[in-house]
Amino acid sequence: MTTKIFNVAIVGCGIGRSHMTQGYLNNEDRFRVVAVCDLDPVRLDAVADEFGIARRTTRFDDLLAMDDLDVIDICTPPAIHYGQIMASLAAGKHVICEKPLVGTLREIDAVMAAEKVAGKLLMPIFQYRYGNSVQKAKAIIDAGIAGRPYVGTAETYWQRLPEYYAVPWRGKWATELGGVLMTHAIHLHDMLSYLMSPPAAIFGRIATRVHDIEVEDCASATLELQSGALASLTATLGAREEISRLHLAFENVTFESSHGPYNPGEDPWRIVPRDAETAARIDALLDGWTPVPPRFAGQVRDFYDALTGEAPLPVTTADARAALELIAGFYHSHRTRQEVRFPIDTGHPTYEGWIPVPQPTSNA
Ligand SMILES: NC(=O)c1ccc[n+]([C@@H]2O[C@H](COP(=O)([O-])OP(=O)(O)OC[C@H]3O[C@@H](n4cnc5c(N)ncnc54)[C@H](O)[C@@H]3O)[C@@H](O)[C@H]2O)c1
C-alpha cells in the first residue's frame, strides 16, 4: 500500500498534458499535480481548468519557491531544459524531464554533477521502454535465455506534415537541437540500446529530404554495439505508413516488436525461440507475468519506487547521456565521413555541441 503522495508541478502544457492523463492520473495514489506552468496563459488555463488545478503560473521561478513541491516535471522545448533542470535541482526539487535532456555533452556532465550535489533524483523520460512486450523481451534477455546478440534493426518510419513545423522552436538547430534523430527516433534507438547494449561505434548519414527545415528529417547508420552485435538504424519523417519496428536476432531468440509508431513496446511482439527447450524456459519465466503499464503510466509508477527507495531509478542521466552521445556521433560521422567511436568526452569536437557553425561567406 502506498502512503506518501508526492506533489508535482508540470512545466509546459503540450506533452505535459499527456504526462497528466497517462502518467499522474494513472498513479493518483502516488502523485498529485498541484501546480502547472506555461508561458502561454491560454494554454495554461486550458490545462489547469481541465484537471482542476488551482495553482497556475507563467513564471517558472514561482515553482522554485513553492515549499510543498516535491517534483518539477519539465516538458518545455529542448533548449530550455538545461536551465530549468539546474534551477530545479538547486532549489531542492526532484526532477522529471522530457527528451532530449539537454543540448550538449558538457551540459549533461554538469547536470550529473549537480544531481550529486543536490542529492535529488532526476529521471529523463524514455517512456517507450514501458509496455508488456518490451518488458518481457528485457526479462528474457536479462535471464540469459536469449543468449548472445547478433544483429538488430531499428526503423522509425514516421510522418510529419508541414503544419508540424509551424511551432517556432521546431525544425531549427538552435531550438530543436537536431531533427528526426533528436526528437523522434531517439526513443527507438534508446530501446535498441536498452535491449542489446549501447553502441561502441557508428557510421552515420543524415539528409533533409522531406521538409524545408534546417535539421535532418532522414537518417541511416550502421553500428557496432558494446555487446559486439551489429545494428542498423533508419529514420524518416516522410513515411506514408507510420511504424516503429525493432527486429533483434539473438543466439536463441529472435524478437520483432509490434509496429505501433508510438507504442512499439506494447503487445503483440513476435518472440521466436530456436527450439522447444528455449520455448519452455521462456514460458516458465513469463508464467504469472504481472502486466506492465505502458508509456508514462509505467515510467511514472517506477519513479515513485525510486523516490521511496524501493527500486533504482528506471531511467538515468547516464541513459540520456548515451542517447545524446549516439546523436553527436551520428552527426560527426556524417560530417567527417568517418567512423566515430564512443564514449565522447572532453576534447572531442562534439563535446561542446553539434549545432553546425555557419561559415562566413567569402567575397573573394
Ligand atoms: N516523450 C515523448 O514522446 C514526447 C512527445 C512530444 C514532445 N516531447 C518533448 O517534450 C518537449 C515539449 O514538446 P511539445 O511537443 O510539448 O512542445 P510544445 O511547443 O507543444 O509545448 C511546449 C510548451 O512549453 C511552453 N514553454 C516554453 N518555454 C517555457 C518556459 N520557459 N516556461 C514555461 N513554459 C514554457 C510553451 O508555451 C508550450 O506551451 C520537447 O522536449 C519534446 O521533444 C516528448
The ligand as an SDF file (V2000), in Angstrom:
LIG
                    3D

 44 48  0  0  0  0  0  0  0  0999 V2000
    8.2900   11.6860  -24.8840 N   0  0  0  0  0  0  0  0  0  0  0  0
    7.5990   11.9510  -25.9780 C   0  0  0  0  0  0  0  0  0  0  0  0
    7.0290   11.0590  -26.6140 O   0  0  0  0  0  0  0  0  0  0  0  0
    7.4690   13.3750  -26.4240 C   0  0  0  0  0  0  0  0  0  0  0  0
    6.4290   13.7530  -27.3260 C   0  0  0  0  0  0  0  0  0  0  0  0
    6.3440   15.0940  -27.6890 C   0  0  0  0  0  0  0  0  0  0  0  0
    7.2540   16.0070  -27.2050 C   0  0  0  0  0  0  0  0  0  0  0  0
    8.2610   15.5960  -26.3820 N   0  0  0  0  0  0  0  0  0  0  0  0
    9.2620   16.5510  -25.8820 C   0  0  0  0  0  0  0  0  0  0  0  0
    8.6110   17.4110  -24.9460 O   0  0  0  0  0  0  0  0  0  0  0  0
    9.1350   18.7340  -25.0640 C   0  0  0  0  0  0  0  0  0  0  0  0
    7.9910   19.6890  -25.4030 C   0  0  0  0  0  0  0  0  0  0  0  0
    7.4480   19.3210  -26.6520 O   0  0  0  0  0  0  0  0  0  0  0  0
    5.9340   19.7100  -27.0480 P   0  0  0  0  0  0  0  0  0  0  0  0
    5.6530   18.9730  -28.3070 O   0  0  0  0  0  0  0  0  0  0  0  0
    5.0330   19.5100  -25.8790 O   0  0  0  0  0  0  0  0  0  0  0  0
    6.1240   21.2590  -27.3600 O   0  0  0  0  0  0  0  0  0  0  0  0
    5.0210   22.3910  -27.3780 P   0  0  0  0  0  0  0  0  0  0  0  0
    5.6240   23.5580  -28.0580 O   0  0  0  0  0  0  0  0  0  0  0  0
    3.7290   21.8430  -27.8740 O   0  0  0  0  0  0  0  0  0  0  0  0
    4.7950   22.7210  -25.8200 O   0  0  0  0  0  0  0  0  0  0  0  0
    5.8010   23.3220  -25.0460 C   0  0  0  0  0  0  0  0  0  0  0  0
    5.1400   24.2950  -24.0890 C   0  0  0  0  0  0  0  0  0  0  0  0
    6.1700   24.8510  -23.2560 O   0  0  0  0  0  0  0  0  0  0  0  0
    5.8460   26.2210  -23.0330 C   0  0  0  0  0  0  0  0  0  0  0  0
    7.0760   26.9260  -22.6690 N   0  0  0  0  0  0  0  0  0  0  0  0
    8.0960   27.2680  -23.4720 C   0  0  0  0  0  0  0  0  0  0  0  0
    9.0770   27.8680  -22.7520 N   0  0  0  0  0  0  0  0  0  0  0  0
    8.6400   27.9060  -21.4750 C   0  0  0  0  0  0  0  0  0  0  0  0
    9.1930   28.3980  -20.2720 C   0  0  0  0  0  0  0  0  0  0  0  0
   10.4030   28.9850  -20.2330 N   0  0  0  0  0  0  0  0  0  0  0  0
    8.4720   28.2680  -19.1290 N   0  0  0  0  0  0  0  0  0  0  0  0
    7.2420   27.6980  -19.1540 C   0  0  0  0  0  0  0  0  0  0  0  0
    6.6590   27.2180  -20.2740 N   0  0  0  0  0  0  0  0  0  0  0  0
    7.3540   27.3150  -21.4140 C   0  0  0  0  0  0  0  0  0  0  0  0
    5.2430   26.6950  -24.3500 C   0  0  0  0  0  0  0  0  0  0  0  0
    4.4410   27.8320  -24.1680 O   0  0  0  0  0  0  0  0  0  0  0  0
    4.4510   25.4690  -24.7910 C   0  0  0  0  0  0  0  0  0  0  0  0
    3.0930   25.5260  -24.3920 O   0  0  0  0  0  0  0  0  0  0  0  0
   10.2340   18.6670  -26.1230 C   0  0  0  0  0  0  0  0  0  0  0  0
   11.4710   18.4820  -25.4920 O   0  0  0  0  0  0  0  0  0  0  0  0
    9.8480   17.4500  -26.9520 C   0  0  0  0  0  0  0  0  0  0  0  0
   10.9570   16.8320  -27.5700 O   0  0  0  0  0  0  0  0  0  0  0  0
    8.3620   14.3150  -25.9800 C   0  0  0  0  0  0  0  0  0  0  0  0
  1  2  1  0
  2  3  2  0
  2  4  1  0
  4  5  1  0
  4 44  2  0
  5  6  2  0
  6  7  1  0
  7  8  2  0
  8  9  1  0
  8 44  1  0
  9 10  1  0
  9 42  1  0
 10 11  1  0
 11 12  1  0
 11 40  1  0
 12 13  1  0
 13 14  1  0
 14 15  2  0
 14 16  1  0
 14 17  1  0
 17 18  1  0
 18 19  2  0
 18 20  1  0
 18 21  1  0
 21 22  1  0
 22 23  1  0
 23 24  1  0
 23 38  1  0
 24 25  1  0
 25 26  1  0
 25 36  1  0
 26 27  1  0
 26 35  1  0
 27 28  2  0
 28 29  1  0
 29 30  1  0
 29 35  2  0
 30 31  1  0
 30 32  2  0
 32 33  1  0
 33 34  2  0
 34 35  1  0
 36 37  1  0
 36 38  1  0
 38 39  1  0
 40 41  1  0
 40 42  1  0
 42 43  1  0
M  CHG  2   8   1  16  -1
M  END
$$$$
